[in-house]
């Protein structure tokens, strides 16, 4: 309440002085105006009686002439005091009512209430700076997979939309500029329950300022920020603990990898999609000549990806600031220019300017010249989604979706990023084997991901590790259904991390060791079933057969006698 309190004192300074001054003058006059005492002699009230009378007179409670009847002069002063008190109180109340409607006061009050609610947080949460398209998609995605979030955005109308949207866990939100340290502190950047700060500001300069400010306020906090320019990426890479997501580079890399390793990109998109949604299909991009409409930062990434994949390209952009290049036509996006770029012989077009209308026009003109083109189009604004869909493009670039998927991947499962890096570097059949396992486990749906930590310190795992060193816990034991050991859980292990090494797609017979970490992919609810190992003491025979083995001496003897009689 610090800022609202001082704002109240500042705004009410004059009204309070007016009220206090009015009462003081009234008391001073009433205490010194002569009257007639009970004995008929001249007398004055004194300051105590004057204060007593003015207290109930100024507050309009009532009026009584005590301790004796007033003189005409005293009654005249009381009349004067009543009127000036009413004027002073009316002035003070008017200022109070006006202040409650003042946007600055309302914002300060909202921030104070927001900061208090954040301080009372007892569960881990993700701090999201920026509630544009990317921020909104990310917040809803985090809510769906069970994360609490706190949202900060400088535009009040954006954060106000949160109250009208469907959330299982309503995010805490406030309108504020994340570049100000006090806003970040109020939002919980130094809170012990803040796990990660995600910066999705509209421009790279703001993103850098917020990310660097958060790193300075809490050096141990994990920070993920979106950055698209090379300068911003270079600046942020010099700060420890800041992870960078570049949606342009991600999309271009996926586009280029689809030429050489389509199964890899399929598995990547499969694992980073929205859990429970339908799995993505392979694009099957055609090889040959491509036309790129728009040669800004995004267009440069697309051109580099096509060049690495062995495809040829010609870019069109009428921005005179670009340096001349052999494959760049600095002209308008007319049919004549498209024809000059070789659209009739091209296999595809990428419309990636920063205006939806230009992209739609370029696609329409290109299809008029070559109806068989593979069309990839960039969507800038969510309000134009229906127009972009009307183009029936084969591929759409929606920055919000790419960014939110990348951030969710980093937040929810750091091991997933490690697995995807290993998948990218693999030269064998890892992608195909991973695809087969996912299809056998979740069919055509995006799986839920979680990490199982094999720690012997957990009560439920201690006995399983110590039961028989020669026949210790196996990976397959973690996939036994707790209620029916004859069934297997609907999950598959993607990677096991042991010390500094990793085992990709480990087999079920692999014997586990304490401190192993396993990345699982499976259906919804399977993670909760696996968590029984953390708390419930589980000897291996119980895990594998569902039958509790005898533990005491008496029951062991009875079991031996029963087995001997068979």
C-alpha positions in Angstrom: 0.0 0.0 0.0 3.0 2.3 -0.1 2.4 4.0 -3.5 -1.4 4.4 -3.1 -0.9 5.7 0.5 1.5 8.4 -0.5 -0.7 9.3 -3.5 -3.7 9.7 -1.2 -1.7 12.0 1.1 -0.4 14.0 -1.9 -3.9 14.5 -3.4 -5.7 15.1 0.0 -3.1 17.6 1.3 -5.1 20.7 0.5 -8.5 19.3 1.4 -7.2 18.1 4.8 -5.5 21.4 5.5 -8.8 23.1 4.6 -10.8 20.9 7.0 -8.3 21.2 9.8 -7.9 25.0 9.3 -11.7 25.5 9.3 -12.1 23.5 12.5 -9.2 25.3 14.1 -10.5 28.7 13.3 -14.0 27.7 14.5 -12.6 26.4 17.8 -10.4 29.5 18.3 -13.3 31.9 17.8 -15.8 30.0 19.9 -13.4 29.6 22.8 -12.8 33.4 23.0 -16.2 34.9 22.2 -17.7 36.1 25.5 -21.0 34.6 26.7 -23.1 34.6 29.8 -22.5 31.9 32.4 -25.0 30.1 34.6 -24.6 32.7 37.3 -25.4 35.6 34.9 -21.8 36.8 34.7 -19.7 37.1 31.5 -17.8 33.8 30.7 -16.0 32.1 27.9 -16.3 28.4 26.9 -12.6 27.5 26.9 -10.8 25.4 24.3 -12.1 22.0 25.6 -15.8 22.9 25.4 -15.2 24.7 22.1 -13.5 21.6 20.7 -16.4 19.4 22.0 -19.1 21.6 20.5 -17.3 21.9 17.1 -16.7 18.2 16.9 -20.4 17.3 16.7 -21.3 20.5 14.9 -18.7 20.0 12.1 -19.7 16.4 11.6 -23.5 17.4 11.5 -24.3 15.1 14.3 -26.4 17.7 16.1 -26.1 20.8 18.2 -26.6 21.5 21.9 -25.7 24.7 23.8 -23.5 23.4 26.7 -22.5 24.0 29.4 -24.9 26.9 29.3 -27.0 28.8 26.8 -25.0 30.7 24.2 -25.0 34.4 23.7 -26.1 36.0 20.4 -22.5 36.4 19.4 -21.7 32.8 20.1 -24.7 31.6 18.1 -23.7 33.9 15.2 -20.2 32.3 15.2 -21.7 28.8 15.3 -23.8 29.6 12.2 -20.6 30.9 10.5 -18.7 27.7 11.6 -21.4 25.4 10.3 -21.4 26.9 6.8 -17.6 27.0 6.4 -17.4 23.4 7.8 -19.9 22.2 5.2 -17.9 23.9 2.4 -14.6 22.4 3.6 -16.1 18.9 4.0 -17.8 19.2 0.5 -14.4 20.2 -1.0 -12.6 17.3 0.7 -15.2 14.8 -0.3 -15.2 16.1 -3.9 -11.5 15.6 -4.1 -11.9 12.0 -2.7 -14.5 11.1 -5.2 -12.5 12.6 -8.1 -9.4 10.7 -6.9 -11.2 7.4 -7.0 -11.9 8.0 -10.7 -8.4 9.1 -11.5 -6.6 6.5 -13.7 -3.3 7.0 -12.0 -4.8 6.3 -8.6 -6.7 3.3 -9.8 -3.6 1.9 -11.5 -1.6 2.4 -8.3 -4.3 0.7 -6.3 -4.5 -2.2 -8.7 -0.7 -2.6 -8.7 -0.6 -2.6 -4.9 -3.3 -5.2 -4.8 -1.6 -7.2 -7.5 1.8 -7.1 -5.6 0.1 -8.3 -2.4 -1.4 -11.3 -4.2 1.9 -12.2 -5.8 3.7 -12.0 -2.4 1.1 -14.4 -1.0 1.9 -17.0 -3.8 2.8 -20.4 -2.2 2.9 -22.4 -5.4 5.5 -22.2 -8.3 4.6 -19.8 -11.1 5.8 -18.6 -14.5 6.2 -14.8 -15.0 5.1 -13.8 -18.5 6.1 -10.3 -19.7 3.9 -9.4 -22.7 0.3 -10.5 -23.4 0.2 -10.1 -27.1 -0.7 -13.1 -29.4 2.4 -15.1 -28.2 1.8 -14.3 -24.5 -1.8 -15.2 -24.7 -1.2 -18.5 -26.4 1.6 -19.4 -24.0 -0.5 -18.5 -20.9 -3.3 -20.7 -22.1 -0.9 -23.5 -22.9 0.7 -23.3 -19.5 -2.7 -23.3 -17.8 -3.7 -26.4 -19.8 -0.6 -28.4 -18.6 -1.0 -27.3 -15.0 1.2 -24.2 -14.5 0.3 -21.0 -12.6 1.3 -17.8 -14.3 1.6 -14.1 -13.6 1.2 -11.7 -16.6 2.5 -8.2 -17.1 1.7 -6.0 -20.2 1.8 -2.2 -20.7 -1.6 -2.2 -22.4 -4.5 -2.3 -19.9 -6.9 -3.5 -22.6 -4.8 -6.6 -23.2 -4.5 -7.8 -19.7 -8.2 -7.0 -19.1 -9.1 -9.8 -21.7 -7.8 -12.4 -19.2 -11.0 -12.1 -17.1 -13.1 -12.9 -20.2 -11.1 -15.9 -21.2 -11.3 -19.5 -20.0 -8.6 -20.5 -17.6 -8.6 -23.3 -15.0 -6.0 -21.3 -13.0 -6.7 -17.6 -13.6 -3.4 -15.8 -14.0 -2.6 -12.9 -11.8 -2.2 -9.8 -14.1 -1.4 -6.1 -14.0 -0.9 -3.4 -16.6 2.7 -2.2 -16.3 5.9 -1.6 -18.2 8.3 -4.5 -17.5 11.3 -2.2 -18.2 10.7 -0.6 -14.7 12.4 -2.6 -11.9 9.6 -1.9 -9.4 7.1 -3.5 -11.8 9.2 -6.6 -12.1 9.6 -6.8 -8.4 5.9 -6.4 -7.8 5.3 -9.2 -10.4 7.5 -11.6 -8.5 10.8 -11.6 -10.3 12.5 -12.0 -6.9 9.8 -14.2 -5.4 11.2 -17.6 -4.3 8.3 -19.4 -6.1 9.1 -17.7 -9.5 10.5 -20.5 -11.6 11.0 -18.7 -14.9 10.5 -15.3 -16.5 9.4 -15.4 -20.1 9.8 -12.1 -22.0 7.6 -11.8 -25.1 7.8 -8.0 -25.6 6.7 -6.6 -28.9 10.1 -5.4 -30.1 13.7 -6.6 -29.5 14.8 -3.4 -27.7 12.1 -3.8 -25.0 12.8 -7.5 -24.7 16.5 -6.8 -24.1 15.8 -4.2 -21.4 13.3 -6.5 -19.6 15.5 -9.6 -19.8 18.6 -7.8 -18.6 16.7 -6.0 -15.9 15.3 -9.3 -14.6 18.7 -10.9 -14.7 20.1 -8.0 -12.6 17.3 -8.2 -10.1 17.6 -12.0 -9.7 20.8 -13.5 -11.2 19.7 -17.0 -10.3 16.3 -16.8 -12.2 15.9 -18.6 -15.4 15.0 -16.1 -18.2 13.6 -17.0 -21.6 13.2 -14.2 -24.1 12.2 -13.8 -27.7 14.7 -12.1 -29.9 14.6 -11.9 -33.7 17.5 -9.6 -34.8 21.1 -10.7 -34.9 22.2 -7.7 -32.8 19.7 -8.6 -30.0 20.7 -12.2 -30.0 24.4 -11.3 -29.8 23.7 -8.9 -26.9 21.6 -11.3 -24.9 24.0 -14.2 -25.4 26.6 -12.4 -23.3 24.3 -12.7 -20.2 24.5 -15.9 -18.3 21.1 -17.5 -17.6 19.2 -15.9 -20.5 17.9 -18.4 -23.1 16.8 -17.0 -26.5 13.9 -18.1 -28.7 14.0 -16.9 -32.3 10.8 -17.9 -34.1 12.2 -16.8 -37.5 15.2 -19.1 -37.2 13.1 -22.0 -35.8 10.6 -21.9 -38.6 13.3 -21.5 -41.3 15.3 -24.4 -39.7 12.2 -26.6 -39.7 11.5 -25.6 -43.3 15.1 -26.5 -44.4 15.1 -29.8 -42.4 11.9 -30.9 -44.1 13.9 -31.3 -47.3 16.7 -33.5 -45.9 15.1 -35.2 -42.8 11.3 -35.0 -42.9 10.9 -37.6 -40.1 13.1 -35.6 -37.8 11.0 -32.5 -38.1 7.8 -34.6 -37.8 9.0 -36.0 -34.4 10.1 -32.5 -33.3 6.7 -31.0 -34.1 5.0 -34.0 -32.6 6.8 -33.6 -29.2 6.5 -29.8 -29.0 2.8 -29.5 -30.0 0.0 -28.8 -27.6 -0.6 -32.0 -25.5 -3.7 -33.9 -26.5 -3.9 -32.2 -29.9 -3.6 -34.1 -33.2 -0.1 -34.8 -34.4 1.3 -32.7 -37.3 1.8 -34.2 -40.7 5.0 -34.3 -42.8 5.1 -31.3 -45.1 6.9 -33.0 -48.0 8.3 -29.8 -49.5 9.1 -29.9 -53.2 12.7 -29.5 -54.3 13.5 -26.8 -56.9 13.2 -23.1 -57.3 11.4 -20.9 -54.7 10.2 -17.3 -54.7 10.4 -15.3 -51.5 8.2 -12.2 -51.2 9.7 -10.1 -48.5 13.4 -10.0 -47.7 13.5 -8.7 -44.2 14.9 -10.6 -41.2 12.4 -13.4 -41.7 13.0 -13.6 -45.5 16.8 -13.8 -44.9 16.3 -16.8 -42.6 14.1 -18.5 -45.2 16.7 -17.9 -47.9 19.5 -19.3 -45.9 17.5 -22.4 -45.0 16.6 -23.0 -48.7 20.2 -22.5 -49.7 21.4 -25.1 -47.1 18.9 -27.5 -48.4 20.2 -27.2 -52.0 17.2 -25.2 -53.4 17.4 -22.1 -55.5 15.5 -18.9 -54.6 14.7 -15.4 -55.8 13.5 -12.8 -53.4 11.3 -9.8 -54.1 11.3 -6.7 -51.9 10.8 -3.0 -52.8 12.6 -1.7 -49.7 15.4 0.5 -51.1 17.4 0.2 -47.9 18.5 -3.4 -48.8 21.9 -3.9 -50.4 21.6 -5.2 -54.0 22.0 -9.0 -54.3 22.0 -11.2 -57.4 18.9 -13.1 -56.2 17.0 -10.0 -55.0 14.6 -8.0 -57.2 13.9 -4.6 -55.6 10.6 -4.1 -57.2 6.9 -4.3 -56.4 5.0 -7.5 -55.9 3.3 -7.4 -59.2 2.7 -10.3 -61.6 5.4 -9.0 -63.9 7.9 -9.0 -61.1 6.8 -12.5 -60.0 7.2 -13.7 -63.6 10.7 -12.2 -63.7 11.5 -14.1 -60.5 10.6 -17.3 -62.2 7.3 -18.0 -60.6 6.1 -20.1 -63.6 9.0 -22.6 -63.1 9.0 -22.4 -59.3 7.8 -25.1 -57.0 6.9 -22.9 -54.1 6.4 -19.4 -52.8 7.0 -18.0 -49.3 5.0 -14.8 -48.7 6.6 -13.3 -45.6 6.3 -9.6 -45.7 5.1 -7.8 -42.5 1.7 -7.0 -44.0 -1.0 -9.6 -44.3 -2.7 -7.7 -47.3 0.5 -7.8 -49.3 1.1 -11.5 -48.5 -2.4 -12.4 -49.7 -2.1 -10.3 -52.9 1.3 -11.9 -53.7 -0.1 -15.4 -53.2 -3.1 -14.7 -55.4 -1.0 -13.2 -58.2 1.5 -16.2 -58.0 -1.3 -18.8 -58.2 -2.7 -17.0 -61.2 0.6 -17.7 -63.0 1.3 -21.1 -61.4 -1.6 -22.9 -59.8 0.6 -25.9 -58.6 2.7 -23.9 -56.3 3.4 -24.9 -52.7 2.4 -21.9 -50.7 3.8 -20.8 -47.4 2.3 -17.6 -46.0 3.1 -15.5 -42.9 0.2 -14.4 -40.7 0.9 -11.1 -38.9 -2.3 -10.5 -37.0 -4.8 -12.9 -35.4 -7.7 -10.7 -36.7 -6.7 -11.7 -40.3 -6.7 -15.4 -39.6 -9.9 -16.0 -41.7 -8.3 -14.1 -44.6 -5.1 -16.1 -44.4 -7.1 -19.4 -44.2 -9.0 -18.4 -47.3 -5.8 -18.6 -49.3 -5.7 -22.3 -48.5 -2.0 -22.1 -48.0 -0.1 -25.4 -47.5 1.9 -23.9 -44.6 1.3 -20.9 -42.4 3.8 -19.1 -40.2 2.2 -17.9 -37.0 4.8 -16.4 -34.8 2.7 -16.8 -31.6 2.4 -20.6 -32.1 6.1 -21.1 -32.9 7.2 -19.0 -30.0 4.8 -20.6 -27.5 5.7 -24.1 -28.5 9.4 -23.3 -28.2 9.0 -21.7 -24.8 6.8 -24.5 -23.5 9.4 -27.0 -24.5 12.1 -25.2 -22.5 9.9 -24.6 -19.5 8.1 -27.9 -19.0 10.9 -30.3 -19.9 14.5 -29.2 -20.2 15.4 -32.8 -21.1 13.2 -32.5 -24.2 15.4 -29.9 -25.6 18.4 -32.1 -25.0 16.6 -35.0 -26.7 15.8 -32.8 -29.7 19.4 -31.6 -30.0 20.5 -35.3 -30.1 17.8 -36.0 -32.7 19.1 -33.1 -34.8 22.6 -34.4 -34.7 21.7 -38.1 -35.3 22.7 -39.6 -38.6 20.9 -43.0 -38.0 17.4 -44.1 -37.7 16.6 -42.4 -34.3 13.8 -40.3 -35.7 12.1 -43.3 -37.3 12.3 -45.4 -34.1 11.1 -42.5 -32.0 8.1 -42.1 -34.4 7.3 -45.8 -34.2 7.3 -45.7 -30.3 5.2 -42.6 -30.2 2.7 -44.0 -32.6 2.4 -47.2 -30.6 1.9 -45.3 -27.4 -0.3 -42.3 -28.2 -1.4 -43.0 -31.8 -2.0 -39.7 -33.6 -2.0 -37.4 -30.6 0.6 -35.1 -29.1 1.9 -36.8 -25.9 2.3 -35.3 -22.4 5.9 -35.1 -21.3 7.4 -35.5 -17.9 10.7 -36.4 -16.2 11.0 -39.3 -13.6 13.9 -38.9 -11.2 15.2 -42.1 -9.8 16.4 -41.1 -6.3 16.9 -43.7 -3.7 16.2 -41.1 -1.1 12.5 -41.3 -2.0 10.6 -43.6 0.4 9.0 -45.4 -2.5 12.2 -46.1 -4.3 14.6 -46.9 -1.4 13.4 -50.5 -1.0 13.2 -51.1 -4.8 16.8 -50.2 -5.2 18.0 -52.1 -2.1 15.8 -55.2 -2.7 18.3 -57.2 -4.7 21.4 -55.5 -6.2 21.7 -58.3 -8.8 18.1 -57.9 -9.8 17.5 -54.2 -9.3 14.8 -51.9 -10.6 14.5 -52.0 -14.4 13.1 -49.3 -16.7 10.2 -51.6 -17.6 9.1 -51.7 -13.9 8.2 -48.0 -14.1 5.7 -48.9 -16.8 3.8 -51.5 -14.9 0.2 -50.5 -14.1 -0.2 -50.0 -10.3 -3.7 -51.5 -10.3 -3.2 -54.3 -12.7 0.4 -55.6 -13.1 -0.6 -57.5 -16.2 -1.1 -54.2 -18.0 1.5 -51.6 -19.1 1.2 -47.9 -18.7 0.5 -45.9 -21.9 4.0 -44.3 -22.0 7.4 -44.7 -23.6 10.9 -43.6 -22.5 12.6 -41.2 -24.9 15.8 -40.6 -23.1 17.7 -41.6 -19.9 20.3 -39.3 -18.4 22.9 -40.8 -16.2 25.7 -38.6 -14.8 26.8 -36.6 -17.9 25.8 -39.2 -20.4 22.5 -40.0 -22.1 20.8 -43.1 -23.5 18.3 -42.4 -26.3 15.2 -44.6 -26.5 16.4 -46.9 -23.7 15.2 -50.5 -23.6 12.8 -51.7 -20.9 15.3 -54.2 -19.6 17.8 -51.5 -18.7 18.7 -51.6 -15.0 18.3 -48.2 -13.3 20.6 -46.5 -10.9 20.0 -43.9 -8.3 20.1 -40.3 -9.7 19.0 -41.5 -13.2 16.5 -39.1 -14.9 14.1 -40.4 -17.5 12.2 -38.4 -20.1 8.8 -40.1 -20.7 6.1 -39.4 -23.3 2.6 -40.7 -22.8 -1.1 -40.2 -22.3 -2.7 -37.8 -19.9 -2.7 -39.0 -16.3 0.1 -41.5 -16.6 2.6 -39.2 -14.8 0.3 -39.3 -11.7 0.3 -43.1 -11.7 4.1 -43.2 -11.9 4.4 -40.9 -8.9 3.3 -43.7 -6.6 7.0 -44.9 -6.7 8.0 -41.7 -4.9 6.0 -42.2 -1.7 4.6 -45.8 -1.6 7.2 -48.4 -0.5 7.4 -50.8 -3.4 9.5 -54.0 -3.3 10.1 -55.4 -6.8 7.8 -58.4 -6.5 4.9 -56.1 -5.7 5.8 -53.8 -8.6 6.1 -56.7 -11.1 3.3 -59.0 -9.9 1.0 -56.9 -7.8 1.4 -59.4 -4.9 2.8 -58.1 -1.6 5.7 -60.4 -0.6 5.9 -61.7 3.0 8.1 -59.5 5.2 7.9 -60.8 8.8 9.5 -64.1 10.0 6.1 -65.7 10.6 4.8 -64.9 7.1 8.0 -65.9 5.4 7.8 -69.4 7.2 4.1 -69.7 6.2 5.0 -68.8 2.6 7.9 -71.4 2.6 5.6 -74.1 4.0 2.9 -73.3 1.4 5.4 -73.5 -1.4 6.8 -76.8 -0.1 3.4 -78.4 -0.1 2.9 -77.7 -3.8 
